[in-house]
Amino acid sequence: MINNMKLKYKLIFFYIIVVMIPVLIVGIILTNYFREGALNRAIDQATNNVEKIKSQLSSKLRVPTDISNLLYFDEDLERLVTTHYPDALALTKAYLNYTDIRVYVLRYREISNIRFFIDNPSLVDDMSIAPLTPELESRAWYKKAMQTGEIYWMYIPDKEKYFNSPRGTINKLSLIRQVYYRESGKSGILMVQVSQDELNQMLYQEPFDTLIIDEQGYIVSANDPQLVGSTVDDFDIGVDVQLQSKGVLKTRVKDKDSYVIIDEMSPELSSSKLKIISIFETKSILSDANNVSKLGLLIVIGVLLVALVFVYTISLLTTNRLLRLSRQLNQVALGNLNIVSRIDGTDEIGQLSRQFNYMVASINRLITQVIESNEKNSALEIAQREIKLKMMASQIHPHFLFNALESIRMNAHLKGEKEIANIVRLLGKLMRKNLEVGRERAPIKEEVEMIRSYLEIQKFRYEDRLEYEIKFDPRAAEIMIPPLIIQPLVENSVVHGLENKQGTVHVNVSITLDENQEVQVLVTDDGIGMKEERLSEIVDVISKVEEEERGRIGLRNVHQRLTLYFGEEHGLRITSRSGEGTEIAFSIPVESEFKS
């Protein structure tokens, strides 16, 4: 289906599938991730703040606890509150002599006041020590302290005031504990009131709504001081925080989605607990994240749309150029090889256009080469037939010639002319091989025998003026080659090497099989050699298809057959220097149709 789509639609399709949709999905995922991250950071921050407040509150409440322990075992206080005073003067002296409570209040900023209540009618209330009254005995905090006999923390609101003086109001978090004196059998109530300013200062800089409540549900401290003294129910939290000890709750506070972080602490030596509550609205936390997400999505969508326009434009330009190239290819397919592509640009399409031009030019060159090659091959075939005809013309009455040579050889042998008889035998053998033109191939060993026969005959003729050496690799003995392919080269070296040369001429024939599985044939002589002009002329003559009169028929015949059978790279290679000699070489691949 995709292969049948047009290129511009493919580009747009893959852009939408591979880029646009994944980017939008990733954008939505990242938006949710940032939202969740913002909530988690707010929860972590609120949780850490609650832990910090818990630690600070524990530290601040330790001071009232320690002071209550000191007063619990204070013998001077016990003597003061259990003594029955006969008159006001004795009571006044006793109050003036006992200063510990006043010293504690002045020394520790965590304490706003210390009160001690006991059943002793001879005492008077000096705002620190007061006699027990029926009204006090009816208070909830008094009953609680008398029941537990332990340290108890609770908030005492305005309605608990028991004196007309403003200083007599409590309206703050207080430590309450029963003090029992064994000797007198009396029990008193010790009340240590915590400074409200110290409590509020802990929460002043909290970023979220933060509360500290007691077991009755009273708010004993808050970052909004107006809330102190009210109950947690007035805050309209959607869950009963009194039933929760610790955790993170998602609920509605004042009809708004919010998170509530609750933690609980037990002050040292206390049987009561205080709860620390941090509340933040979900919308306020997510507002910045939502704004950033919306802005990011708008930017991403805008970029994607702009990119889509660019993709469409590029696809349109690309397809138009490809259509032009396609029309030009159609012209070539119809046989118009004169067309030239003129598509600009250096991209792949521009490269295709240039390669198209190279292809058309190459096709034209190949057609020209094929025509020339066909003409050359036709000329070679004609020349080959002419060579065969000439060789066949020389075969008139071969039996008569062989019989005559045999008669001469026998006559010479009977008369004791063994050397002449041997030469006549070699000549007959050589002529028989030369006349066997019907064969298309012959083993190299037979060619070597023929070369050896030829050289022996020439040795008989020239005597000391000719020396020869044949180096033959036995591994190449059975390899098949065209017949009469080496002998003309040896003949050329003998005839032209001895020409105009005084002294002995050495002719060397080397036939080897190299590591590339090619037979290397090398024929050298140290004859008169040739000048560069003559060498160039001979190379040009043997390479021509048309035969010239008085040309180098033997060399040309060998060269033409080698190139015809094995290709141009296996033709004759001739080197020569005037006065130094001539070297003729060629190679035959073993992996050819002439392999044995």
C-alpha distance (Angstrom), angle and dihedral (degrees) to the residues before:
residue distance angle dihedral
M1 . . .
I2 3.80 . .
N3 3.79 92.0 .
N4 3.81 88.9 56.5
M5 3.81 93.0 54.6
K6 3.77 121.4 96.1
L7 3.78 116.3 -107.0
K8 3.81 96.5 -111.9
Y9 3.80 90.9 51.3
K10 3.81 89.5 48.0
L11 3.80 91.0 53.6
I12 3.80 92.8 48.4
F13 3.81 92.1 43.7
F14 3.79 93.8 50.8
Y15 3.79 91.1 43.0
I16 3.80 90.4 55.9
I17 3.82 93.7 43.0
V18 3.79 99.6 39.3
V19 3.82 102.2 31.5
M20 3.79 116.2 15.0
I21 3.80 101.2 43.1
P22 3.85 95.1 41.7
V23 3.82 91.2 47.4
L24 3.80 91.5 50.7
I25 3.80 91.0 46.9
V26 3.79 90.9 48.3
G27 3.81 89.8 47.1
I28 3.80 91.7 53.1
I29 3.81 91.1 45.9
L30 3.82 91.2 48.7
T31 3.79 90.6 47.8
N32 3.79 91.2 53.9
Y33 3.80 88.9 42.8
F34 3.81 91.4 54.2
R35 3.80 90.7 46.5
E36 3.77 92.0 50.6
G37 3.78 89.7 43.4
A38 3.80 91.5 52.9
L39 3.81 90.9 49.0
N40 3.79 92.4 46.5
R41 3.79 91.3 48.7
A42 3.80 90.4 49.7
I43 3.80 90.6 48.2
D44 3.80 91.3 47.4
Q45 3.80 91.0 47.4
A46 3.80 92.4 48.3
T47 3.81 90.8 45.9
N48 3.80 91.4 49.9
N49 3.80 90.6 47.1
V50 3.79 90.6 51.2
E51 3.80 89.8 50.1
K52 3.78 90.1 49.3
I53 3.82 92.3 48.8
K54 3.78 89.6 46.8
S55 3.80 90.3 54.7
Q56 3.81 93.3 45.2
L57 3.81 92.5 46.5
S58 3.78 91.2 49.9
S59 3.79 89.1 51.8
K60 3.81 93.7 48.7
L61 3.80 94.0 46.8
R62 3.78 91.5 50.1
V63 3.83 90.1 72.0
P64 3.85 94.8 58.0
T65 3.80 89.1 44.2
D66 3.79 92.7 52.3
I67 3.81 91.5 46.8
S68 3.80 90.8 49.4
N69 3.82 88.9 52.8
L70 3.80 90.8 51.1
L71 3.79 91.8 49.5
Y72 3.79 91.4 44.2
F73 3.80 89.9 63.6
D74 3.81 96.9 32.4
E75 3.85 106.1 125.8
D76 3.80 92.0 -168.4
L77 3.78 89.8 57.3
E78 3.80 90.4 46.5
R79 3.83 91.0 51.6
L80 3.80 90.8 46.3
V81 3.82 97.2 51.1
T82 3.82 98.8 37.8
T83 3.82 97.9 47.3
H84 3.82 117.6 99.4
Y85 3.79 108.0 -134.9
P86 3.84 118.1 -148.2
D87 3.79 95.1 -154.6
A88 3.77 144.3 5.0
L89 3.81 93.1 -99.4
A90 3.79 93.3 60.7
L91 3.81 90.6 45.9
T92 3.80 91.9 49.2
K93 3.80 91.8 51.1
A94 3.81 90.8 49.2
Y95 3.85 91.9 50.4
L96 3.79 91.5 48.0
N97 3.79 93.1 49.5
Y98 3.85 93.3 52.2
T99 3.84 110.2 70.6
D100 3.83 104.1 152.0
I101 3.79 96.2 103.0
R102 3.81 93.0 49.5
V103 3.81 90.6 46.9
Y104 3.83 92.2 52.3
V105 3.80 92.6 49.4
L106 3.79 92.2 49.9
R107 3.82 95.7 42.7
Y108 3.82 101.6 47.9
R109 3.77 118.6 55.6
E110 3.83 90.4 -163.8
I111 3.85 88.9 71.2
S112 3.78 124.0 69.8
N113 3.85 97.4 178.8
I114 3.82 143.9 -15.6
R115 3.82 121.6 -142.8
F116 3.80 130.5 -174.5
F117 3.82 122.2 -166.9
I118 3.81 123.1 -168.8
D119 3.82 138.2 159.3
N120 3.85 98.8 -102.2
P121 3.82 114.2 124.9
S122 3.82 91.3 -166.0
L123 3.82 91.1 68.1
V124 3.77 126.8 87.6
D125 3.79 128.5 -154.2
D126 3.82 111.6 -98.3
M127 3.81 92.6 168.4
S128 3.81 90.0 -96.9
I129 3.80 105.7 50.9
A130 3.78 120.5 30.9
P131 3.81 137.7 167.2
L132 3.79 118.5 -108.1
T133 3.81 115.8 -102.0
P134 3.80 131.7 -168.7
E135 3.79 89.2 -112.0
L136 3.81 91.1 57.9
E137 3.78 91.9 46.6
S138 3.80 88.8 58.2
R139 3.81 94.0 57.2
A140 3.80 119.2 108.8
W141 3.79 94.3 -130.9
Y142 3.83 90.9 52.7
K143 3.79 92.3 51.1
K144 3.78 91.2 46.2
A145 3.80 92.5 52.2
M146 3.80 92.9 47.0
Q147 3.83 91.8 48.6
T148 3.82 99.0 49.0
G149 3.76 99.9 34.4
E150 3.82 86.3 -154.1
I151 3.77 137.5 98.3
Y152 3.77 110.5 -72.3
W153 3.82 129.5 -174.9
M154 3.78 120.6 -152.9
Y155 3.77 142.3 147.0
I156 3.82 114.7 -110.1
P157 3.85 109.7 -157.3
D158 3.80 130.1 -151.6
K159 3.76 92.8 -89.5
E160 3.79 88.1 66.6
K161 3.82 93.2 66.2
Y162 3.72 112.6 126.3
F163 3.79 104.0 -177.9
N164 3.75 131.3 60.1
S165 3.81 91.0 -130.3
P166 3.85 114.9 93.1
R167 3.77 88.4 -130.7
G168 3.74 88.1 61.6
T169 3.79 93.1 67.2
I170 3.77 117.9 98.4
N171 3.84 106.1 -167.5
K172 3.80 95.1 156.1
L173 3.80 144.9 79.4
S174 3.78 109.9 -67.7
L175 3.79 138.9 -176.3
I176 3.80 111.0 -130.1
R177 3.77 124.7 -172.9
Q178 3.79 138.0 158.7
V179 3.84 117.2 -114.4
Y180 3.80 114.6 -158.7
Y181 3.79 122.0 -165.6
R182 3.77 109.9 -156.5
E183 3.81 97.9 -163.9
S184 3.78 95.4 54.3
G185 3.79 95.8 29.0
K186 3.79 90.7 -132.3
S187 3.78 129.1 132.9
G188 3.77 127.5 -151.1
I189 3.76 135.6 -173.4
L190 3.80 118.7 -123.3
M191 3.81 116.1 -157.9
V192 3.81 121.1 -171.7
Q193 3.82 111.3 -172.8
V194 3.82 118.1 -151.3
S195 3.81 119.6 -135.5
Q196 3.79 108.5 -103.1
D197 3.79 91.8 -151.9
E198 3.79 90.8 57.5
L199 3.79 91.3 52.2
N200 3.79 94.8 46.2
Q201 3.81 91.6 46.7
M202 3.83 89.7 62.3
L203 3.81 90.3 59.5
Y204 3.79 100.0 34.5
Q205 3.80 96.9 100.3
E206 3.80 98.8 37.1
P207 3.84 110.7 128.7
F208 3.80 93.5 -146.6
D209 3.79 132.7 51.5
T210 3.81 102.9 -81.9
L211 3.81 126.8 -174.1
I212 3.80 138.2 -179.4
I213 3.81 113.8 -156.0
D214 3.77 133.8 -179.6
E215 3.80 128.3 -136.9
Q216 3.80 91.2 -85.1
G217 3.80 91.6 58.4
Y218 3.80 95.7 -108.8
I219 3.78 117.2 145.0
V220 3.81 103.6 -124.1
S221 3.82 95.1 177.6
A222 3.81 138.7 6.4
N223 3.80 139.7 166.5
D224 3.81 83.6 -115.5
P225 3.86 102.5 60.1
Q226 3.83 90.4 -161.2
L227 3.81 88.6 72.9
V228 3.81 94.8 59.1
G229 3.79 110.4 111.4
S230 3.80 95.3 23.8
T231 3.78 123.0 103.8
V232 3.76 127.9 -108.5
D233 3.80 88.8 -114.8
D234 3.81 88.3 66.2
F235 3.82 88.1 60.7
D236 3.82 89.2 64.1
I237 3.81 98.9 -133.7
G238 3.79 111.1 177.5
V239 3.82 94.2 -131.0
D240 3.79 134.2 50.9
V241 3.80 101.0 -103.9
Q242 3.80 90.4 -172.2
L243 3.81 88.3 71.7
Q244 3.81 93.4 49.7
S245 3.80 119.9 82.3
K246 3.81 101.0 -179.6
G247 3.79 138.3 -15.8
V248 3.78 149.3 82.6
L249 3.80 116.3 -77.2
K250 3.78 129.8 -170.0
T251 3.78 108.7 -149.4
R252 3.78 144.1 126.7
V253 3.79 119.6 -82.0
K254 3.78 115.8 -170.6
D255 3.83 88.2 -11.9
K256 3.81 92.9 -55.7
D257 3.79 127.7 112.6
S258 3.76 106.1 -106.4
Y259 3.78 145.0 157.8
V260 3.81 120.7 -122.7
I261 3.81 120.6 -159.3
I262 3.79 113.4 -163.4
D263 3.78 129.1 -171.8
E264 3.77 131.3 170.4
M265 3.79 131.6 -147.7
S266 3.77 134.9 -173.1
P267 3.81 112.2 -150.8
E268 3.78 115.9 -132.2
L269 3.86 114.3 -72.9
S270 3.81 89.4 -2.2
S271 3.79 127.7 133.4
S272 3.81 92.1 -160.4
K273 3.77 129.8 72.9
L274 3.78 136.2 -141.2
K275 3.79 125.8 -150.1
I276 3.79 126.6 -143.1
I277 3.80 114.4 -154.4
S278 3.83 127.9 -171.3
I279 3.80 119.1 -171.7
F280 3.81 129.1 -172.8
E281 3.78 130.5 172.9
T282 3.82 114.9 -118.8
K283 3.80 93.7 -141.4
S284 3.80 93.8 56.0
I285 3.80 91.2 51.8
L286 3.80 94.7 46.1
S287 3.80 97.7 41.6
D288 3.82 94.6 86.2
A289 3.80 92.3 41.4
N290 3.81 90.7 49.0
N291 3.79 92.2 49.6
V292 3.80 92.0 48.9
S293 3.82 90.7 45.9
K294 3.80 92.7 50.2
L295 3.78 91.9 47.9
G296 3.81 90.7 47.0
L297 3.80 92.7 49.2
L298 3.81 91.5 48.7
I299 3.81 90.5 50.5
V300 3.81 92.3 46.7
I301 3.81 92.5 48.1
G302 3.80 90.5 47.8
V303 3.81 92.2 49.6
L304 3.81 91.1 47.0
L305 3.80 92.1 51.1
V306 3.80 92.1 48.3
A307 3.82 89.0 47.6
L308 3.82 89.5 49.7
V309 3.81 90.1 54.9
F310 3.80 90.0 49.7
V311 3.81 91.7 47.8
Y312 3.78 91.2 50.6
T313 3.81 91.8 47.8
I314 3.81 93.0 47.9
S315 3.81 91.5 46.1
L316 3.80 90.2 50.5
L317 3.81 92.8 50.1
T318 3.81 91.4 45.2
T319 3.79 95.2 49.5
N320 3.82 91.6 47.8
R321 3.81 90.7 54.8
L322 3.80 91.3 45.8
L323 3.80 90.6 50.5
R324 3.80 89.6 53.8
L325 3.80 90.3 50.6
S326 3.82 90.0 47.0
R327 3.81 91.5 53.9
Q328 3.80 89.9 50.4
L329 3.81 90.5 50.7
N330 3.80 88.6 52.3
Q331 3.81 89.1 54.3
V332 3.82 89.3 53.9
A333 3.81 90.3 47.4
L334 3.82 88.1 54.4
G335 3.80 89.4 54.7
N336 3.79 101.5 -98.3
L337 3.82 101.8 138.4
N338 3.81 94.2 166.2
I339 3.81 94.7 72.9
V340 3.81 118.4 116.0
S341 3.83 122.6 -158.8
R342 3.80 114.5 -135.3
I343 3.81 103.0 -176.7
D344 3.78 108.2 146.6
G345 3.79 128.0 -142.2
T346 3.80 136.7 72.6
D347 3.80 97.3 -116.2
E348 3.82 126.0 103.5
I349 3.81 92.5 -76.8
G350 3.80 90.7 50.5
Q351 3.80 88.5 49.4
L352 3.81 89.6 49.8
S353 3.79 88.9 51.9
R354 3.80 92.0 52.3
Q355 3.80 91.3 43.9
F356 3.81 88.0 49.8
N357 3.80 88.8 56.8
Y358 3.82 90.0 46.9
M359 3.81 89.4 49.6
V360 3.79 93.4 51.2
A361 3.80 90.5 47.3
S362 3.82 90.1 47.8
I363 3.81 91.1 49.8
N364 3.78 90.0 51.8
R365 3.81 90.8 48.8
L366 3.81 91.6 46.6
I367 3.81 91.4 50.2
T368 3.82 89.6 50.5
Q369 3.81 90.5 46.9
V370 3.81 91.7 48.1
I371 3.78 90.7 51.2
E372 3.80 91.5 47.5
S373 3.82 90.9 44.3
N374 3.80 91.5 51.3
E375 3.78 90.4 49.2
K376 3.81 89.9 47.4
N377 3.79 92.8 47.8
S378 3.80 90.5 48.8
A379 3.80 90.0 50.5
L380 3.82 90.1 47.6
E381 3.78 91.3 51.2
I382 3.79 90.6 49.8
A383 3.81 90.5 47.3
Q384 3.80 90.3 47.9
R385 3.78 91.2 52.2
E386 3.79 90.0 48.3
I387 3.81 90.2 51.6
K388 3.77 90.9 50.4
L389 3.79 90.6 48.2
K390 3.78 90.7 50.9
M391 3.79 91.1 48.0
M392 3.79 91.1 46.5
A393 3.78 89.1 50.9
S394 3.78 88.0 58.6
Q395 3.81 90.6 54.1
I396 3.84 95.8 72.3
H397 3.75 109.4 139.9
P398 3.84 95.6 -8.0
H399 3.83 92.2 169.0
F400 3.74 91.8 54.1
L401 3.82 90.0 50.7
F402 3.80 93.4 47.4
N403 3.84 91.8 47.2
A404 3.80 91.2 49.2
L405 3.83 91.1 49.9
E406 3.80 90.4 47.8
S407 3.84 90.4 51.2
I408 3.82 90.4 50.6
R409 3.82 91.1 48.1
M410 3.85 92.7 50.0
N411 3.80 91.9 46.7
A412 3.82 91.0 50.4
H413 3.76 91.2 46.8
L414 3.84 92.6 50.6
K415 3.80 89.8 50.6
G416 3.82 91.2 51.1
E417 3.79 96.2 -105.9
K418 3.80 93.8 135.2
E419 3.80 95.2 159.3
I420 3.81 91.8 52.8
A421 3.80 89.7 45.8
N422 3.82 90.9 52.4
I423 3.77 92.6 48.5
V424 3.81 91.1 49.5
R425 3.85 88.3 50.1
L426 3.78 91.2 50.9
L427 3.79 91.2 46.6
G428 3.80 91.5 51.7
K429 3.78 91.0 48.1
L430 3.79 91.0 48.0
M431 3.81 93.3 48.2
R432 3.80 91.5 47.7
K433 3.80 90.2 54.7
N434 3.77 92.3 45.5
L435 3.76 91.0 51.4
E436 3.81 94.3 51.2
V437 3.76 93.2 91.6
G438 3.77 94.2 145.9
R439 3.79 92.9 79.8
E440 3.78 119.1 89.9
R441 3.81 96.1 -161.9
A442 3.77 141.2 15.8
P443 3.82 134.7 -173.4
I444 3.77 116.1 -97.4
K445 3.80 92.1 -120.2
E446 3.83 89.9 65.1
E447 3.79 90.4 49.1
V448 3.81 88.6 51.7
E449 3.82 90.9 51.4
M450 3.79 90.5 51.1
I451 3.83 91.2 48.3
R452 3.78 90.1 49.3
S453 3.85 90.7 49.7
Y454 3.79 90.8 49.4
L455 3.79 93.1 49.2
E456 3.83 91.8 47.8
I457 3.81 89.9 53.6
Q458 3.80 90.7 48.9
K459 3.79 89.8 45.8
F460 3.83 88.5 54.3
R461 3.78 88.5 51.1
Y462 3.82 101.2 43.9
E463 3.81 97.8 28.0
D464 3.83 109.6 -174.4
R465 3.78 94.7 5.3
L466 3.82 90.4 74.3
E467 3.80 128.6 57.2
Y468 3.78 123.0 170.2
E469 3.81 141.1 -177.6
I470 3.80 129.3 -165.8
K471 3.83 118.8 -159.4
F472 3.78 109.2 -169.8
D473 3.83 126.5 179.6
P474 3.84 106.4 -138.9
R475 3.81 90.3 -148.9
A476 3.81 88.3 69.3
A477 3.82 95.0 51.7
E478 3.80 97.4 104.8
I479 3.77 98.4 36.9
M480 3.80 110.0 119.2
I481 3.80 120.1 -128.0
P482 3.83 134.8 167.1
P483 3.84 109.5 -79.2
L484 3.81 121.2 -105.7
I485 3.81 91.2 19.3
I486 3.84 98.9 125.4
Q487 3.82 103.5 28.4
P488 3.85 95.1 69.5
L489 3.79 88.8 55.9
V490 3.81 91.6 51.6
E491 3.79 89.5 46.7
N492 3.80 90.1 51.1
S493 3.82 90.6 52.2
V494 3.81 92.9 49.1
V495 3.80 97.4 44.7
H496 3.79 99.2 40.5
G497 3.78 95.0 31.3
L498 3.83 92.8 58.7
E499 3.77 91.9 41.6
N500 3.81 110.9 109.5
K501 3.80 90.5 -11.7
Q502 3.80 122.1 126.6
G503 3.77 118.3 -150.2
T504 3.79 130.4 11.8
V505 3.79 122.7 -19.4
H506 3.80 118.7 -153.4
V507 3.77 118.8 -148.0
N508 3.83 117.1 -167.8
V509 3.79 125.5 -169.9
S510 3.84 118.8 -167.5
I511 3.82 123.0 -174.7
T512 3.85 114.8 178.1
L513 3.79 139.3 161.7
D514 3.83 110.2 -133.8
E515 3.79 130.8 -156.8
N516 3.81 91.6 -94.8
Q517 3.81 89.7 62.7
E518 3.79 93.6 -109.7
V519 3.80 126.4 132.3
Q520 3.80 108.1 -126.6
V521 3.82 114.3 -156.3
L522 3.80 119.1 -168.9
V523 3.86 125.5 178.2
T524 3.82 116.2 -176.4
D525 3.78 136.2 172.9
D526 3.78 134.6 179.9
G527 3.78 94.0 -138.9
I528 3.77 129.7 129.5
G529 3.83 93.0 -63.4
M530 3.79 125.7 -159.6
K531 3.75 139.1 -87.1
E532 3.81 119.3 -113.7
E533 3.80 92.5 -105.9
R534 3.81 92.3 53.4
L535 3.83 91.3 44.6
S536 3.81 91.6 52.0
E537 3.79 89.8 48.6
I538 3.83 92.4 52.1
V539 3.84 92.7 46.8
D540 3.80 89.2 50.6
V541 3.83 92.1 48.3
I542 3.82 96.7 50.3
S543 3.82 91.0 46.9
K544 3.80 94.5 55.9
V545 3.76 119.0 97.2
E546 3.82 93.9 -146.7
E547 3.76 114.4 75.6
E548 3.79 116.1 -125.1
E549 3.76 125.7 -150.3
R550 3.78 114.6 -99.7
G551 3.78 88.9 8.4
R552 3.77 126.7 144.8
I553 3.78 93.8 -80.9
G554 3.83 96.5 173.9
L555 3.81 96.7 47.9
R556 3.78 92.0 40.6
N557 3.80 91.7 50.0
V558 3.83 92.1 50.6
H559 3.81 93.1 45.7
Q560 3.78 94.1 48.2
R561 3.80 92.7 49.3
L562 3.82 92.8 47.5
T563 3.79 93.3 51.2
L564 3.78 91.0 43.2
Y565 3.80 93.4 52.4
F566 3.79 102.8 33.4
G567 3.80 109.4 14.8
E568 3.80 137.1 -100.2
E569 3.82 93.8 -67.0
H570 3.82 90.4 64.0
G571 3.82 96.5 52.0
L572 3.80 124.5 112.9
R573 3.80 119.2 -62.4
I574 3.81 110.7 -157.7
T575 3.78 125.0 -171.3
S576 3.78 125.3 173.1
R577 3.78 141.7 165.0
S578 3.75 124.4 -159.7
G579 3.81 110.6 -105.2
E580 3.83 93.3 6.0
G581 3.80 106.1 70.9
T582 3.78 143.8 -107.8
E583 3.79 134.8 -80.4
I584 3.79 124.9 -160.8
A585 3.81 120.9 -174.8
F586 3.77 140.3 168.9
S587 3.81 138.5 163.5
I588 3.79 134.2 -136.5
P589 3.84 121.0 -157.5
V590 3.80 110.8 -129.6
E591 3.80 91.5 -149.5
S592 3.81 90.2 70.5
E593 3.77 136.3 103.7
F594 3.80 88.6 -87.8
K595 3.80 95.3 62.1
S596 3.82 110.8 123.4
